[in-house]
Amino acid sequence: MSKLFIYYSHTGNGDIVAETLSKQGYELRKVIPKRDLPKSFVASIFKGGFLAGIGHKSKLVGYDSDVSRYDEVIIGTPVWNGKVSCPVNTVLDETDLTGKKLAFVLYSGGGSAPKAVKKLKEKYNCLILELREPLKNPDELNKLGQL
């Protein structure tokens, strides 16, 4: 069974999740926006939160949307303003996930993300894991065993 983790990471939380999943046999596909958020943490929270709130889709650098050779796809995203990140909005728009075993890993500093979970569950038959800052709280990575 071939497994893929598609993810966006702005602060490193997605990268640590990717490192963990790669040890479990997942291939990795990191998405990179053409224009990333400001380096300032506060500015990035405001801009990212606003853009995610309006459903903005980022233009991505060289994103390969073909997942046809994978049986299982996990998508990792930070939570911005209770929503999935703008780069992941693009992934969801451009990637045909029909027939895939699908899961989402949401990472945030603010705890649970009920709006994002509700929206994803309405659209996809999937498992959703929520991790609270796995870079600072490595025990959160143990939840990945539920995948």
MODELLER restraints for C-alpha pairs under 7 A, 6 or more apart:
rsr = mdl.restraints
at = mdl.atoms
rsr.add(forms.Gaussian(group=physical.xy_distance, feature=features.Distance(at['CA:1:A'], at['CA:71:A']), mean=6.01, stdev=0.5))
rsr.add(forms.Gaussian(group=physical.xy_distance, feature=features.Distance(at['CA:2:A'], at['CA:70:A']), mean=4.87, stdev=0.5))
rsr.add(forms.Gaussian(group=physical.xy_distance, feature=features.Distance(at['CA:2:A'], at['CA:71:A']), mean=5.47, stdev=0.5))
rsr.add(forms.Gaussian(group=physical.xy_distance, feature=features.Distance(at['CA:2:A'], at['CA:72:A']), mean=6.48, stdev=0.5))
rsr.add(forms.Gaussian(group=physical.xy_distance, feature=features.Distance(at['CA:3:A'], at['CA:26:A']), mean=4.89, stdev=0.5))
rsr.add(forms.Gaussian(group=physical.xy_distance, feature=features.Distance(at['CA:3:A'], at['CA:27:A']), mean=6.19, stdev=0.5))
rsr.add(forms.Gaussian(group=physical.xy_distance, feature=features.Distance(at['CA:3:A'], at['CA:70:A']), mean=5.63, stdev=0.5))
rsr.add(forms.Gaussian(group=physical.xy_distance, feature=features.Distance(at['CA:3:A'], at['CA:71:A']), mean=6.17, stdev=0.5))
rsr.add(forms.Gaussian(group=physical.xy_distance, feature=features.Distance(at['CA:3:A'], at['CA:72:A']), mean=4.77, stdev=0.5))
rsr.add(forms.Gaussian(group=physical.xy_distance, feature=features.Distance(at['CA:3:A'], at['CA:73:A']), mean=5.95, stdev=0.5))
rsr.add(forms.Gaussian(group=physical.xy_distance, feature=features.Distance(at['CA:4:A'], at['CA:26:A']), mean=5.12, stdev=0.5))
rsr.add(forms.Gaussian(group=physical.xy_distance, feature=features.Distance(at['CA:4:A'], at['CA:27:A']), mean=4.74, stdev=0.5))
rsr.add(forms.Gaussian(group=physical.xy_distance, feature=features.Distance(at['CA:4:A'], at['CA:28:A']), mean=5.91, stdev=0.5))
rsr.add(forms.Gaussian(group=physical.xy_distance, feature=features.Distance(at['CA:4:A'], at['CA:70:A']), mean=6.53, stdev=0.5))
rsr.add(forms.Gaussian(group=physical.xy_distance, feature=features.Distance(at['CA:4:A'], at['CA:72:A']), mean=6.30, stdev=0.5))
rsr.add(forms.Gaussian(group=physical.xy_distance, feature=features.Distance(at['CA:4:A'], at['CA:73:A']), mean=4.90, stdev=0.5))
rsr.add(forms.Gaussian(group=physical.xy_distance, feature=features.Distance(at['CA:4:A'], at['CA:74:A']), mean=6.23, stdev=0.5))
rsr.add(forms.Gaussian(group=physical.xy_distance, feature=features.Distance(at['CA:5:A'], at['CA:26:A']), mean=6.13, stdev=0.5))
rsr.add(forms.Gaussian(group=physical.xy_distance, feature=features.Distance(at['CA:5:A'], at['CA:27:A']), mean=6.11, stdev=0.5))
rsr.add(forms.Gaussian(group=physical.xy_distance, feature=features.Distance(at['CA:5:A'], at['CA:28:A']), mean=4.99, stdev=0.5))
rsr.add(forms.Gaussian(group=physical.xy_distance, feature=features.Distance(at['CA:5:A'], at['CA:29:A']), mean=6.11, stdev=0.5))
rsr.add(forms.Gaussian(group=physical.xy_distance, feature=features.Distance(at['CA:5:A'], at['CA:73:A']), mean=5.93, stdev=0.5))
rsr.add(forms.Gaussian(group=physical.xy_distance, feature=features.Distance(at['CA:5:A'], at['CA:74:A']), mean=4.75, stdev=0.5))
rsr.add(forms.Gaussian(group=physical.xy_distance, feature=features.Distance(at['CA:5:A'], at['CA:75:A']), mean=5.77, stdev=0.5))
rsr.add(forms.Gaussian(group=physical.xy_distance, feature=features.Distance(at['CA:6:A'], at['CA:28:A']), mean=6.13, stdev=0.5))
rsr.add(forms.Gaussian(group=physical.xy_distance, feature=features.Distance(at['CA:6:A'], at['CA:29:A']), mean=4.69, stdev=0.5))
rsr.add(forms.Gaussian(group=physical.xy_distance, feature=features.Distance(at['CA:6:A'], at['CA:30:A']), mean=5.76, stdev=0.5))
rsr.add(forms.Gaussian(group=physical.xy_distance, feature=features.Distance(at['CA:6:A'], at['CA:74:A']), mean=6.24, stdev=0.5))
rsr.add(forms.Gaussian(group=physical.xy_distance, feature=features.Distance(at['CA:6:A'], at['CA:75:A']), mean=4.83, stdev=0.5))
rsr.add(forms.Gaussian(group=physical.xy_distance, feature=features.Distance(at['CA:6:A'], at['CA:76:A']), mean=6.21, stdev=0.5))
rsr.add(forms.Gaussian(group=physical.xy_distance, feature=features.Distance(at['CA:7:A'], at['CA:14:A']), mean=6.46, stdev=0.5))
rsr.add(forms.Gaussian(group=physical.xy_distance, feature=features.Distance(at['CA:7:A'], at['CA:29:A']), mean=6.47, stdev=0.5))
rsr.add(forms.Gaussian(group=physical.xy_distance, feature=features.Distance(at['CA:7:A'], at['CA:30:A']), mean=5.02, stdev=0.5))
rsr.add(forms.Gaussian(group=physical.xy_distance, feature=features.Distance(at['CA:7:A'], at['CA:31:A']), mean=5.97, stdev=0.5))
rsr.add(forms.Gaussian(group=physical.xy_distance, feature=features.Distance(at['CA:7:A'], at['CA:75:A']), mean=5.52, stdev=0.5))
rsr.add(forms.Gaussian(group=physical.xy_distance, feature=features.Distance(at['CA:7:A'], at['CA:76:A']), mean=4.35, stdev=0.5))
rsr.add(forms.Gaussian(group=physical.xy_distance, feature=features.Distance(at['CA:7:A'], at['CA:77:A']), mean=5.93, stdev=0.5))
rsr.add(forms.Gaussian(group=physical.xy_distance, feature=features.Distance(at['CA:8:A'], at['CA:14:A']), mean=6.15, stdev=0.5))
rsr.add(forms.Gaussian(group=physical.xy_distance, feature=features.Distance(at['CA:8:A'], at['CA:30:A']), mean=5.84, stdev=0.5))
rsr.add(forms.Gaussian(group=physical.xy_distance, feature=features.Distance(at['CA:8:A'], at['CA:31:A']), mean=5.30, stdev=0.5))
rsr.add(forms.Gaussian(group=physical.xy_distance, feature=features.Distance(at['CA:8:A'], at['CA:32:A']), mean=6.93, stdev=0.5))
rsr.add(forms.Gaussian(group=physical.xy_distance, feature=features.Distance(at['CA:8:A'], at['CA:76:A']), mean=6.35, stdev=0.5))
rsr.add(forms.Gaussian(group=physical.xy_distance, feature=features.Distance(at['CA:8:A'], at['CA:77:A']), mean=5.52, stdev=0.5))
rsr.add(forms.Gaussian(group=physical.xy_distance, feature=features.Distance(at['CA:8:A'], at['CA:87:A']), mean=6.78, stdev=0.5))
rsr.add(forms.Gaussian(group=physical.xy_distance, feature=features.Distance(at['CA:8:A'], at['CA:88:A']), mean=6.83, stdev=0.5))
rsr.add(forms.Gaussian(group=physical.xy_distance, feature=features.Distance(at['CA:9:A'], at['CA:15:A']), mean=6.07, stdev=0.5))
rsr.add(forms.Gaussian(group=physical.xy_distance, feature=features.Distance(at['CA:9:A'], at['CA:77:A']), mean=6.97, stdev=0.5))
rsr.add(forms.Gaussian(group=physical.xy_distance, feature=features.Distance(at['CA:9:A'], at['CA:78:A']), mean=6.94, stdev=0.5))
rsr.add(forms.Gaussian(group=physical.xy_distance, feature=features.Distance(at['CA:12:A'], at['CA:135:A']), mean=6.71, stdev=0.5))
rsr.add(forms.Gaussian(group=physical.xy_distance, feature=features.Distance(at['CA:13:A'], at['CA:107:A']), mean=6.79, stdev=0.5))
rsr.add(forms.Gaussian(group=physical.xy_distance, feature=features.Distance(at['CA:13:A'], at['CA:133:A']), mean=6.25, stdev=0.5))
rsr.add(forms.Gaussian(group=physical.xy_distance, feature=features.Distance(at['CA:13:A'], at['CA:134:A']), mean=5.74, stdev=0.5))
rsr.add(forms.Gaussian(group=physical.xy_distance, feature=features.Distance(at['CA:13:A'], at['CA:135:A']), mean=5.14, stdev=0.5))
rsr.add(forms.Gaussian(group=physical.xy_distance, feature=features.Distance(at['CA:14:A'], at['CA:76:A']), mean=6.51, stdev=0.5))
rsr.add(forms.Gaussian(group=physical.xy_distance, feature=features.Distance(at['CA:14:A'], at['CA:77:A']), mean=6.90, stdev=0.5))
rsr.add(forms.Gaussian(group=physical.xy_distance, feature=features.Distance(at['CA:16:A'], at['CA:135:A']), mean=6.35, stdev=0.5))
rsr.add(forms.Gaussian(group=physical.xy_distance, feature=features.Distance(at['CA:17:A'], at['CA:141:A']), mean=6.90, stdev=0.5))
rsr.add(forms.Gaussian(group=physical.xy_distance, feature=features.Distance(at['CA:18:A'], at['CA:28:A']), mean=6.75, stdev=0.5))
rsr.add(forms.Gaussian(group=physical.xy_distance, feature=features.Distance(at['CA:22:A'], at['CA:28:A']), mean=6.88, stdev=0.5))
rsr.add(forms.Gaussian(group=physical.xy_distance, feature=features.Distance(at['CA:31:A'], at['CA:60:A']), mean=6.71, stdev=0.5))
rsr.add(forms.Gaussian(group=physical.xy_distance, feature=features.Distance(at['CA:31:A'], at['CA:63:A']), mean=6.38, stdev=0.5))
rsr.add(forms.Gaussian(group=physical.xy_distance, feature=features.Distance(at['CA:31:A'], at['CA:87:A']), mean=6.99, stdev=0.5))
rsr.add(forms.Gaussian(group=physical.xy_distance, feature=features.Distance(at['CA:32:A'], at['CA:60:A']), mean=5.55, stdev=0.5))
rsr.add(forms.Gaussian(group=physical.xy_distance, feature=features.Distance(at['CA:32:A'], at['CA:61:A']), mean=5.59, stdev=0.5))
rsr.add(forms.Gaussian(group=physical.xy_distance, feature=features.Distance(at['CA:33:A'], at['CA:58:A']), mean=5.94, stdev=0.5))
rsr.add(forms.Gaussian(group=physical.xy_distance, feature=features.Distance(at['CA:33:A'], at['CA:59:A']), mean=5.68, stdev=0.5))
rsr.add(forms.Gaussian(group=physical.xy_distance, feature=features.Distance(at['CA:33:A'], at['CA:60:A']), mean=4.27, stdev=0.5))
rsr.add(forms.Gaussian(group=physical.xy_distance, feature=features.Distance(at['CA:33:A'], at['CA:61:A']), mean=5.86, stdev=0.5))
rsr.add(forms.Gaussian(group=physical.xy_distance, feature=features.Distance(at['CA:33:A'], at['CA:87:A']), mean=6.19, stdev=0.5))
rsr.add(forms.Gaussian(group=physical.xy_distance, feature=features.Distance(at['CA:34:A'], at['CA:59:A']), mean=5.67, stdev=0.5))
rsr.add(forms.Gaussian(group=physical.xy_distance, feature=features.Distance(at['CA:34:A'], at['CA:60:A']), mean=5.31, stdev=0.5))
rsr.add(forms.Gaussian(group=physical.xy_distance, feature=features.Distance(at['CA:34:A'], at['CA:61:A']), mean=5.55, stdev=0.5))
rsr.add(forms.Gaussian(group=physical.xy_distance, feature=features.Distance(at['CA:37:A'], at['CA:44:A']), mean=5.30, stdev=0.5))
rsr.add(forms.Gaussian(group=physical.xy_distance, feature=features.Distance(at['CA:37:A'], at['CA:48:A']), mean=6.79, stdev=0.5))
rsr.add(forms.Gaussian(group=physical.xy_distance, feature=features.Distance(at['CA:38:A'], at['CA:44:A']), mean=5.14, stdev=0.5))
rsr.add(forms.Gaussian(group=physical.xy_distance, feature=features.Distance(at['CA:48:A'], at['CA:80:A']), mean=6.20, stdev=0.5))
rsr.add(forms.Gaussian(group=physical.xy_distance, feature=features.Distance(at['CA:49:A'], at['CA:80:A']), mean=4.74, stdev=0.5))
rsr.add(forms.Gaussian(group=physical.xy_distance, feature=features.Distance(at['CA:49:A'], at['CA:81:A']), mean=4.55, stdev=0.5))
rsr.add(forms.Gaussian(group=physical.xy_distance, feature=features.Distance(at['CA:51:A'], at['CA:86:A']), mean=6.90, stdev=0.5))
rsr.add(forms.Gaussian(group=physical.xy_distance, feature=features.Distance(at['CA:52:A'], at['CA:80:A']), mean=6.11, stdev=0.5))
rsr.add(forms.Gaussian(group=physical.xy_distance, feature=features.Distance(at['CA:52:A'], at['CA:81:A']), mean=6.70, stdev=0.5))
rsr.add(forms.Gaussian(group=physical.xy_distance, feature=features.Distance(at['CA:52:A'], at['CA:83:A']), mean=6.04, stdev=0.5))
rsr.add(forms.Gaussian(group=physical.xy_distance, feature=features.Distance(at['CA:52:A'], at['CA:84:A']), mean=6.74, stdev=0.5))
rsr.add(forms.Gaussian(group=physical.xy_distance, feature=features.Distance(at['CA:52:A'], at['CA:85:A']), mean=5.76, stdev=0.5))
rsr.add(forms.Gaussian(group=physical.xy_distance, feature=features.Distance(at['CA:52:A'], at['CA:86:A']), mean=5.49, stdev=0.5))
rsr.add(forms.Gaussian(group=physical.xy_distance, feature=features.Distance(at['CA:53:A'], at['CA:81:A']), mean=6.16, stdev=0.5))
rsr.add(forms.Gaussian(group=physical.xy_distance, feature=features.Distance(at['CA:53:A'], at['CA:83:A']), mean=6.62, stdev=0.5))
rsr.add(forms.Gaussian(group=physical.xy_distance, feature=features.Distance(at['CA:55:A'], at['CA:86:A']), mean=6.98, stdev=0.5))
rsr.add(forms.Gaussian(group=physical.xy_distance, feature=features.Distance(at['CA:56:A'], at['CA:86:A']), mean=5.50, stdev=0.5))
rsr.add(forms.Gaussian(group=physical.xy_distance, feature=features.Distance(at['CA:57:A'], at['CA:86:A']), mean=4.86, stdev=0.5))
rsr.add(forms.Gaussian(group=physical.xy_distance, feature=features.Distance(at['CA:57:A'], at['CA:87:A']), mean=6.05, stdev=0.5))
rsr.add(forms.Gaussian(group=physical.xy_distance, feature=features.Distance(at['CA:57:A'], at['CA:89:A']), mean=5.31, stdev=0.5))
rsr.add(forms.Gaussian(group=physical.xy_distance, feature=features.Distance(at['CA:57:A'], at['CA:90:A']), mean=4.91, stdev=0.5))
rsr.add(forms.Gaussian(group=physical.xy_distance, feature=features.Distance(at['CA:58:A'], at['CA:86:A']), mean=5.38, stdev=0.5))
rsr.add(forms.Gaussian(group=physical.xy_distance, feature=features.Distance(at['CA:58:A'], at['CA:87:A']), mean=4.90, stdev=0.5))
rsr.add(forms.Gaussian(group=physical.xy_distance, feature=features.Distance(at['CA:58:A'], at['CA:90:A']), mean=6.05, stdev=0.5))
rsr.add(forms.Gaussian(group=physical.xy_distance, feature=features.Distance(at['CA:60:A'], at['CA:87:A']), mean=6.98, stdev=0.5))
rsr.add(forms.Gaussian(group=physical.xy_distance, feature=features.Distance(at['CA:65:A'], at['CA:94:A']), mean=6.18, stdev=0.5))
rsr.add(forms.Gaussian(group=physical.xy_distance, feature=features.Distance(at['CA:65:A'], at['CA:95:A']), mean=4.95, stdev=0.5))
rsr.add(forms.Gaussian(group=physical.xy_distance, feature=features.Distance(at['CA:66:A'], at['CA:95:A']), mean=6.79, stdev=0.5))
rsr.add(forms.Gaussian(group=physical.xy_distance, feature=features.Distance(at['CA:71:A'], at['CA:100:A']), mean=5.56, stdev=0.5))
rsr.add(forms.Gaussian(group=physical.xy_distance, feature=features.Distance(at['CA:71:A'], at['CA:101:A']), mean=6.28, stdev=0.5))
rsr.add(forms.Gaussian(group=physical.xy_distance, feature=features.Distance(at['CA:72:A'], at['CA:100:A']), mean=5.54, stdev=0.5))
rsr.add(forms.Gaussian(group=physical.xy_distance, feature=features.Distance(at['CA:72:A'], at['CA:101:A']), mean=4.59, stdev=0.5))
rsr.add(forms.Gaussian(group=physical.xy_distance, feature=features.Distance(at['CA:72:A'], at['CA:102:A']), mean=5.99, stdev=0.5))
rsr.add(forms.Gaussian(group=physical.xy_distance, feature=features.Distance(at['CA:73:A'], at['CA:100:A']), mean=6.52, stdev=0.5))
rsr.add(forms.Gaussian(group=physical.xy_distance, feature=features.Distance(at['CA:73:A'], at['CA:101:A']), mean=6.23, stdev=0.5))
rsr.add(forms.Gaussian(group=physical.xy_distance, feature=features.Distance(at['CA:73:A'], at['CA:102:A']), mean=5.13, stdev=0.5))
rsr.add(forms.Gaussian(group=physical.xy_distance, feature=features.Distance(at['CA:73:A'], at['CA:103:A']), mean=6.58, stdev=0.5))
rsr.add(forms.Gaussian(group=physical.xy_distance, feature=features.Distance(at['CA:74:A'], at['CA:102:A']), mean=5.76, stdev=0.5))
rsr.add(forms.Gaussian(group=physical.xy_distance, feature=features.Distance(at['CA:74:A'], at['CA:103:A']), mean=4.69, stdev=0.5))
rsr.add(forms.Gaussian(group=physical.xy_distance, feature=features.Distance(at['CA:74:A'], at['CA:104:A']), mean=5.42, stdev=0.5))
rsr.add(forms.Gaussian(group=physical.xy_distance, feature=features.Distance(at['CA:75:A'], at['CA:103:A']), mean=6.42, stdev=0.5))
rsr.add(forms.Gaussian(group=physical.xy_distance, feature=features.Distance(at['CA:75:A'], at['CA:104:A']), mean=4.79, stdev=0.5))
rsr.add(forms.Gaussian(group=physical.xy_distance, feature=features.Distance(at['CA:75:A'], at['CA:105:A']), mean=6.17, stdev=0.5))
rsr.add(forms.Gaussian(group=physical.xy_distance, feature=features.Distance(at['CA:76:A'], at['CA:104:A']), mean=5.75, stdev=0.5))
rsr.add(forms.Gaussian(group=physical.xy_distance, feature=features.Distance(at['CA:76:A'], at['CA:105:A']), mean=4.61, stdev=0.5))
rsr.add(forms.Gaussian(group=physical.xy_distance, feature=features.Distance(at['CA:76:A'], at['CA:106:A']), mean=5.89, stdev=0.5))
rsr.add(forms.Gaussian(group=physical.xy_distance, feature=features.Distance(at['CA:77:A'], at['CA:84:A']), mean=6.07, stdev=0.5))
rsr.add(forms.Gaussian(group=physical.xy_distance, feature=features.Distance(at['CA:77:A'], at['CA:85:A']), mean=6.06, stdev=0.5))
rsr.add(forms.Gaussian(group=physical.xy_distance, feature=features.Distance(at['CA:77:A'], at['CA:88:A']), mean=6.48, stdev=0.5))
rsr.add(forms.Gaussian(group=physical.xy_distance, feature=features.Distance(at['CA:77:A'], at['CA:105:A']), mean=6.46, stdev=0.5))
rsr.add(forms.Gaussian(group=physical.xy_distance, feature=features.Distance(at['CA:77:A'], at['CA:106:A']), mean=5.21, stdev=0.5))
rsr.add(forms.Gaussian(group=physical.xy_distance, feature=features.Distance(at['CA:77:A'], at['CA:107:A']), mean=6.33, stdev=0.5))
rsr.add(forms.Gaussian(group=physical.xy_distance, feature=features.Distance(at['CA:78:A'], at['CA:84:A']), mean=6.37, stdev=0.5))
rsr.add(forms.Gaussian(group=physical.xy_distance, feature=features.Distance(at['CA:78:A'], at['CA:85:A']), mean=5.92, stdev=0.5))
rsr.add(forms.Gaussian(group=physical.xy_distance, feature=features.Distance(at['CA:78:A'], at['CA:106:A']), mean=5.68, stdev=0.5))
rsr.add(forms.Gaussian(group=physical.xy_distance, feature=features.Distance(at['CA:78:A'], at['CA:107:A']), mean=4.79, stdev=0.5))
rsr.add(forms.Gaussian(group=physical.xy_distance, feature=features.Distance(at['CA:78:A'], at['CA:108:A']), mean=5.65, stdev=0.5))
rsr.add(forms.Gaussian(group=physical.xy_distance, feature=features.Distance(at['CA:79:A'], at['CA:85:A']), mean=6.06, stdev=0.5))
rsr.add(forms.Gaussian(group=physical.xy_distance, feature=features.Distance(at['CA:79:A'], at['CA:106:A']), mean=6.33, stdev=0.5))
rsr.add(forms.Gaussian(group=physical.xy_distance, feature=features.Distance(at['CA:79:A'], at['CA:107:A']), mean=6.18, stdev=0.5))
rsr.add(forms.Gaussian(group=physical.xy_distance, feature=features.Distance(at['CA:79:A'], at['CA:108:A']), mean=5.41, stdev=0.5))
rsr.add(forms.Gaussian(group=physical.xy_distance, feature=features.Distance(at['CA:79:A'], at['CA:113:A']), mean=7.00, stdev=0.5))
rsr.add(forms.Gaussian(group=physical.xy_distance, feature=features.Distance(at['CA:82:A'], at['CA:113:A']), mean=5.37, stdev=0.5))
rsr.add(forms.Gaussian(group=physical.xy_distance, feature=features.Distance(at['CA:82:A'], at['CA:115:A']), mean=5.48, stdev=0.5))
rsr.add(forms.Gaussian(group=physical.xy_distance, feature=features.Distance(at['CA:82:A'], at['CA:116:A']), mean=5.66, stdev=0.5))
rsr.add(forms.Gaussian(group=physical.xy_distance, feature=features.Distance(at['CA:83:A'], at['CA:115:A']), mean=6.39, stdev=0.5))
rsr.add(forms.Gaussian(group=physical.xy_distance, feature=features.Distance(at['CA:83:A'], at['CA:116:A']), mean=4.66, stdev=0.5))
rsr.add(forms.Gaussian(group=physical.xy_distance, feature=features.Distance(at['CA:84:A'], at['CA:116:A']), mean=6.12, stdev=0.5))
rsr.add(forms.Gaussian(group=physical.xy_distance, feature=features.Distance(at['CA:102:A'], at['CA:126:A']), mean=5.10, stdev=0.5))
rsr.add(forms.Gaussian(group=physical.xy_distance, feature=features.Distance(at['CA:102:A'], at['CA:127:A']), mean=6.76, stdev=0.5))
rsr.add(forms.Gaussian(group=physical.xy_distance, feature=features.Distance(at['CA:103:A'], at['CA:126:A']), mean=5.03, stdev=0.5))
rsr.add(forms.Gaussian(group=physical.xy_distance, feature=features.Distance(at['CA:103:A'], at['CA:127:A']), mean=4.57, stdev=0.5))
rsr.add(forms.Gaussian(group=physical.xy_distance, feature=features.Distance(at['CA:103:A'], at['CA:128:A']), mean=5.63, stdev=0.5))
rsr.add(forms.Gaussian(group=physical.xy_distance, feature=features.Distance(at['CA:104:A'], at['CA:127:A']), mean=6.35, stdev=0.5))
rsr.add(forms.Gaussian(group=physical.xy_distance, feature=features.Distance(at['CA:104:A'], at['CA:128:A']), mean=4.76, stdev=0.5))
rsr.add(forms.Gaussian(group=physical.xy_distance, feature=features.Distance(at['CA:104:A'], at['CA:129:A']), mean=6.23, stdev=0.5))
rsr.add(forms.Gaussian(group=physical.xy_distance, feature=features.Distance(at['CA:105:A'], at['CA:128:A']), mean=5.95, stdev=0.5))
rsr.add(forms.Gaussian(group=physical.xy_distance, feature=features.Distance(at['CA:105:A'], at['CA:129:A']), mean=4.85, stdev=0.5))
rsr.add(forms.Gaussian(group=physical.xy_distance, feature=features.Distance(at['CA:105:A'], at['CA:130:A']), mean=5.92, stdev=0.5))
rsr.add(forms.Gaussian(group=physical.xy_distance, feature=features.Distance(at['CA:106:A'], at['CA:129:A']), mean=6.14, stdev=0.5))
rsr.add(forms.Gaussian(group=physical.xy_distance, feature=features.Distance(at['CA:106:A'], at['CA:130:A']), mean=4.77, stdev=0.5))
rsr.add(forms.Gaussian(group=physical.xy_distance, feature=features.Distance(at['CA:106:A'], at['CA:131:A']), mean=6.04, stdev=0.5))
rsr.add(forms.Gaussian(group=physical.xy_distance, feature=features.Distance(at['CA:107:A'], at['CA:130:A']), mean=5.90, stdev=0.5))
rsr.add(forms.Gaussian(group=physical.xy_distance, feature=features.Distance(at['CA:107:A'], at['CA:131:A']), mean=4.71, stdev=0.5))
rsr.add(forms.Gaussian(group=physical.xy_distance, feature=features.Distance(at['CA:107:A'], at['CA:132:A']), mean=5.64, stdev=0.5))
rsr.add(forms.Gaussian(group=physical.xy_distance, feature=features.Distance(at['CA:107:A'], at['CA:133:A']), mean=6.06, stdev=0.5))
rsr.add(forms.Gaussian(group=physical.xy_distance, feature=features.Distance(at['CA:108:A'], at['CA:131:A']), mean=6.59, stdev=0.5))
rsr.add(forms.Gaussian(group=physical.xy_distance, feature=features.Distance(at['CA:108:A'], at['CA:132:A']), mean=5.20, stdev=0.5))
rsr.add(forms.Gaussian(group=physical.xy_distance, feature=features.Distance(at['CA:108:A'], at['CA:133:A']), mean=5.55, stdev=0.5))
rsr.add(forms.Gaussian(group=physical.xy_distance, feature=features.Distance(at['CA:109:A'], at['CA:132:A']), mean=5.61, stdev=0.5))
rsr.add(forms.Gaussian(group=physical.xy_distance, feature=features.Distance(at['CA:109:A'], at['CA:133:A']), mean=5.28, stdev=0.5))
rsr.add(forms.Gaussian(group=physical.xy_distance, feature=features.Distance(at['CA:111:A'], at['CA:132:A']), mean=5.73, stdev=0.5))
rsr.add(forms.Gaussian(group=physical.xy_distance, feature=features.Distance(at['CA:112:A'], at['CA:130:A']), mean=6.67, stdev=0.5))
rsr.add(forms.Gaussian(group=physical.xy_distance, feature=features.Distance(at['CA:131:A'], at['CA:140:A']), mean=5.73, stdev=0.5))
rsr.add(forms.Gaussian(group=physical.xy_distance, feature=features.Distance(at['CA:132:A'], at['CA:140:A']), mean=6.67, stdev=0.5))
rsr.add(forms.Gaussian(group=physical.xy_distance, feature=features.Distance(at['CA:134:A'], at['CA:140:A']), mean=5.41, stdev=0.5))
rsr.add(forms.Gaussian(group=physical.xy_distance, feature=features.Distance(at['CA:134:A'], at['CA:141:A']), mean=6.19, stdev=0.5))
